[in-house]
Amino acid sequence: MMEVTSRGDDVHEVMAMSLRAHEPLPVPDLTAQVARAAFPDGCLGMRLRDALGPVFRDDDFADPFPRRGRPALSPGQLALVCVLQFVERLSDRQAATAVRERIGWKYALSLELTDPGFDFSVLCEFRARLIAGKAERRVFDRLLKVCQDHKLLGSRGAARTDSTYVLGSVCVLNRLELVGETVRAALNAPAIAAPRWLGG
């Protein structure tokens, strides 16, 4: 379960967090039942979990955390939150809200429906810890390995494994979608404000 962390934590207290790694948990029964009732055809978080299983493990990020200190949130879960956040182009605040509110995200993260989530500042602190421990590449490498293990990427094919190239391609697709939505919004605005003029 994720632990609520307040924004009042000072830097020294945050850096004193320790990691107590746990094995990935299965999706809670009630979360799975409600998610499948709400999304019979699945959603992004559900498809990701069903296709790849628990992508990240706490042990993948053990060394950036000290052995002593108050328990840290699950880095495996936080890494997956960062991936979902990037895919949906959400701010830290929006991503933390999605963990609390969205059933598909709770399904992907193996959280109970009643899980309160965490403060949005935790994501910035997590990324800073990865960078300080030179472990930021592990998120991308682990995701690639899981995709290869599930035969979604060929081990000796022509697939590019350069993170800059992959992230750049995703950004281009997102920008194209944003342009399309902008055009749609621009056409809808005069349809509401001046329907007679538009009809003419």
Secondary structure as the mmCIF struct_conf table of DSSP 4:
data_model
#
loop_
_struct_conf.conf_type_id
_struct_conf.id
_struct_conf.beg_label_comp_id
_struct_conf.beg_label_asym_id
_struct_conf.beg_label_seq_id
_struct_conf.end_label_comp_id
_struct_conf.end_label_asym_id
_struct_conf.end_label_seq_id
TURN_TY1_P TURN_TY1_P1 ARG A 7 GLY A 8
HELX_RH_AL_P HELX_RH_AL_P1 VAL A 11 MET A 15
TURN_TY1_P TURN_TY1_P2 ALA A 16 ALA A 16
STRN STRN1 SER A 18 SER A 18
HELX_LH_PP_P HELX_LH_PP_P1 GLU A 23 PRO A 28
HELX_RH_AL_P HELX_RH_AL_P2 ASP A 29 ALA A 38
TURN_TY1_P TURN_TY1_P3 PRO A 40 ASP A 41
HELX_RH_AL_P HELX_RH_AL_P3 LEU A 44 LEU A 52
BEND BEND1 PRO A 54 PRO A 54
HELX_RH_3T_P HELX_RH_3T_P1 ASP A 58 PHE A 61
TURN_TY1_P TURN_TY1_P4 ASP A 63 PRO A 64
BEND BEND2 PHE A 65 PHE A 65
BEND BEND3 ARG A 67 ARG A 70
STRN STRN2 PRO A 71 PRO A 71
HELX_LH_PP_P HELX_LH_PP_P2 ALA A 72 LEU A 73
HELX_RH_AL_P HELX_RH_AL_P4 PRO A 75 VAL A 87
TURN_TY1_P TURN_TY1_P5 GLU A 88 ARG A 89
HELX_RH_AL_P HELX_RH_AL_P5 ASP A 92 GLU A 101
HELX_RH_AL_P HELX_RH_AL_P6 ILE A 103 LEU A 109
TURN_TY1_P TURN_TY1_P6 SER A 110 SER A 110
TURN_TY1_P TURN_TY1_P7 LEU A 113 THR A 114
TURN_TY1_P TURN_TY1_P8 PHE A 120 PHE A 120
HELX_RH_AL_P HELX_RH_AL_P7 SER A 121 ALA A 132
TURN_TY1_P TURN_TY1_P9 GLY A 133 LYS A 134
TURN_TY1_P TURN_TY1_P10 GLU A 136 GLU A 136
HELX_RH_AL_P HELX_RH_AL_P8 ARG A 137 ASP A 149
TURN_TY1_P TURN_TY1_P11 HIS A 150 LYS A 151
BEND BEND4 LEU A 152 LEU A 153
TURN_TY1_P TURN_TY1_P12 SER A 155 ARG A 156
BEND BEND5 GLY A 157 ALA A 158
HELX_RH_AL_P HELX_RH_AL_P9 SER A 163 ALA A 193
HELX_RH_AL_P HELX_RH_AL_P10 PRO A 195 GLY A 199
#
